[in-house]
């Protein structure tokens, strides 16, 4: 018997033991999981100098005007 066949036989034997020990456990309904609310980003205070003020991941700040129409930010 190969190593893979032996592992498969052991796994099937353990599965059979669990099913024999608790026949109704497989059909028992599960309680719904409680989901955590999605994380909320803290509000960014508007920059006092008329700039966008958006912060990048590495801490840079956007230098475009506040409320710019461009989809991307320009960091410096």
C-alpha positions in Angstrom: 0.0 0.0 0.0 1.4 3.4 -0.9 1.7 6.3 1.5 -1.1 8.1 -0.2 -3.4 5.1 0.0 -2.6 4.6 3.7 -3.4 8.3 4.5 -6.7 8.0 2.5 -7.6 4.9 4.4 -6.9 6.5 7.8 -8.9 9.6 6.8 -11.9 7.5 5.7 -11.7 5.4 8.9 -11.7 8.5 11.1 -14.6 9.9 9.1 -16.6 6.7 9.5 -15.9 6.7 13.3 -17.2 10.3 13.6 -20.3 9.5 11.6 -21.0 6.4 13.7 -20.5 8.2 17.0 -22.9 11.1 16.2 -25.3 10.1 13.5 -27.5 13.2 13.9 -24.6 15.6 14.2 -24.2 15.9 10.4 -27.8 17.0 9.9 -28.0 19.4 12.9 -28.7 22.9 11.7 -26.0 25.4 12.3 -26.6 28.8 13.9 -25.9 31.7 11.6 -22.6 33.4 12.1 -22.5 36.8 13.6 -20.8 39.1 11.1 -18.8 42.1 12.2 -19.8 45.5 10.6 -17.4 46.7 8.0 -14.7 49.0 9.2 -15.5 52.7 8.9 -12.9 55.1 7.7 -12.4 58.1 10.0 -13.5 61.3 8.4 -10.8 63.4 6.8 -11.0 67.0 8.0 -10.9 69.5 5.1 -7.5 71.1 4.5 -7.5 74.8 5.5 -5.5 75.9 2.5 -8.0 74.9 -0.2 -6.2 71.6 -1.0 -7.9 68.2 -1.3 -6.1 66.8 1.7 -6.6 63.1 0.8 -4.0 61.0 2.6 -2.3 58.1 0.8 -1.4 54.8 2.5 2.2 56.0 3.1 1.1 59.4 4.6 1.4 61.7 1.6 -1.2 64.4 1.1 -3.0 65.2 -2.2 -2.0 68.6 -3.6 -5.0 69.1 -5.9 -7.7 71.7 -5.1 -10.5 70.7 -2.7 -13.3 68.9 -4.5 -11.3 68.2 -7.7 -12.9 66.4 -10.6 -9.9 64.3 -11.4 -10.3 60.6 -10.5 -6.7 60.3 -9.2 -4.9 62.2 -6.5 -1.6 64.0 -6.9 0.6 63.4 -3.9 3.8 65.2 -2.9 
